[in-house]
Amino acid sequence: MRRYPSPYVSSFSFGPGPLSTALKALIGANVVMFVGQIFFPIITDVLGLQPFVVARYLWVWQLATYMFLHGGLFHILFNMLALWMFGTELERIWGTRYFLKFYFVTGVGAGLLTVLFSLLPFGFAQQLYRANVIGASGAIYGLLLAYGLYFPDRPIYMYFVFPVPAKVFVAIMGAIAFLSSLGPSGGVASATHLGGLVVAYLYLKSARIHPLSELKYRYLKWKINRVRKKFDVYSGGRGADDWDRRVH
């Protein structure tokens, strides 16, 4: 008897899927800048987000360039892993153009809120004023919030061990970022994380999602469900009422 390979074996894949061209470009840019930081440390001083430099000397490009710098191997590794894990599925829904727009809006917005936060007359805020903020975490937290809104019950393994629904995971990370931003230490990165969550929430809730992208997603979802109905599987033998059924 000839054996045919099971169709389920080849359908297995790890993670959300292959990297798109846009994600490859983003990850590649982060890696190139990270290598540049190693050989030319001045890059971190010029392109990192320093609130007092932005506020006093108007080096506004730092609001965008800080997103491509990182403080260590694990820093860039986890950020790029999160970009792939959460960004892949969101790009499928929105399309590449809107995905990139959302990524940069949340990243730049998080940087701007960090600068504004550092101007507040409080000790926990003033520690940011002369700090140098680097990392894509502001935009990554924005993607995380969007993922939680679109897939609220999708399990996410917190610390790679405990499965929690995406909406709960986002709430936990938001609470951690908020409390940390008020603390005497560690508030630098946490304020930017919180800024990414706030900007992403306001951006998504302002109904500015491109209507054509959303309509395309809804249409494809309807079309897939319609095709599935044509390929229903019925168990058992052929009965009197089964002659007109499509059995596959």
RAFENHU-V438826 format. One record per residue. NEAR is the number of other C-alpha atoms within 8 Angstrom. Layout:
near-><NEAR:NEAR>
//
This chain:
near-><2:3:4:4:5:6:6:6:7:6:6:6:5:5:5:9:7:5:8:7:6:8:12:9:8:8:9:8:9:11:9:8:10:12:8:10:12:7:6:7:9:7:10:10:8:7:11:14:14:13:14:10:9:13:9:6:7:7:8:7:7:13:13:11:11:14:13:12:16:11:8:6:7:6:10:14:8:8:11:9:8:10:12:11:10:12:11:15:9:13:11:8:9:13:10:9:7:11:11:9:8:9:12:10:10:14:18:11:12:17:14:9:10:13:15:8:10:12:9:8:6:6:7:12:15:11:11:15:12:8:10:10:10:13:13:13:12:18:16:14:12:17:14:10:12:12:12:14:8:6:9:11:8:8:8:10:9:9:5:6:6:8:9:10:11:14:11:9:12:11:8:8:8:10:8:8:12:11:8:12:15:9:9:7:7:9:15:12:9:12:14:14:13:15:14:18:13:10:13:14:11:8:9:10:7:6:6:7:8:8:6:6:11:11:8:8:10:8:8:8:8:8:8:8:8:8:8:8:7:7:9:9:6:5:4:4:4:7:6:5:6:7:7:5:5:7:7:5>
//
